[in-house]
């Protein structure tokens, strides 16, 4: 029952009619111009104060879909947007069903179940009202350059079939003033997509995958525009059925790299390609890296 085969929408197997999916391009009035960043979050209260302000400035709307947070993430999101003077650009929704973790749980869950990763993603993106969307994570922070780049792209890609690949760099944090930036992985995943019937989610082996037509322009942004926060005192791999499978994920070198760097740093070893950074007194390490360190770093970014 591949999602792509359903032109009007999806009904879930459990009969939760309030969470059936109607594709947004079928709604009266259609889609409006602009871009929406969609964040699926669970317990991201620590990261959201850094993630949301630049994203709210870069996009026409940011949709935060909470999936069972217990740390007050929705309240933190609302307060952060208000402090930034951009509460009008934030929209929030709740998805109340437990979602299968990537890996074996996901593989064993029917694609049309409300517990399926692909169904969850399709439901989230069905709430979008603009012609373009960004698949964003609740721990991804734009640098100063990244904010400007996304803002400039927003009006250029809305009416054309273009996918945007966004490189991001792991920023591993052990305090408010100290962290480790991984420039040793060259990776750029597809995060920007038009909203339309050619770009919906379906089930893959370990996780969901977004359909893409063969004739579609792909644009890669330069490195240094986005960091992904990793807190060294947290369980950063709980969203996988078997967290240690990060170490052997042959389909994704990024996941192997994240596991190796995280484990090494916890053991006090700084891997090759990772920069140890200390922020100036009174400046948070995330602000220092995204607003000063990375924007001033020589290009191309030096791995060593």
Buried (B, 14 or more C-beta within 10 A) or exposed (E): EEBEEBEEBBBBBEEEEEBBBEBBBEEEEEBEEBBBBBBBBBBBBBBBBBBBBBBBBBBBBBBBBBBBBEBEBBBBBBBBBEEBEBBEBBBBBEBEBEBBBBBBBBBEBBBBBBBBBBBBBBBBBBBBBBBBBBBBBBBBBBBBBBBBBBBEBBEEBBEEBBBBBBBBBBBBBBEEBEBBBBBBBBBBEBBBBBBBBBBBBBBBEBBBBBBBEEEBEEBEBEBBBBBBBBBBEEEBBEBBBBBEBBBEBEEBEBBBBBBBBBBBBEEEEEBEBBBEBEBEEEBBBBBBBBBBBBBEBEEEBEEE
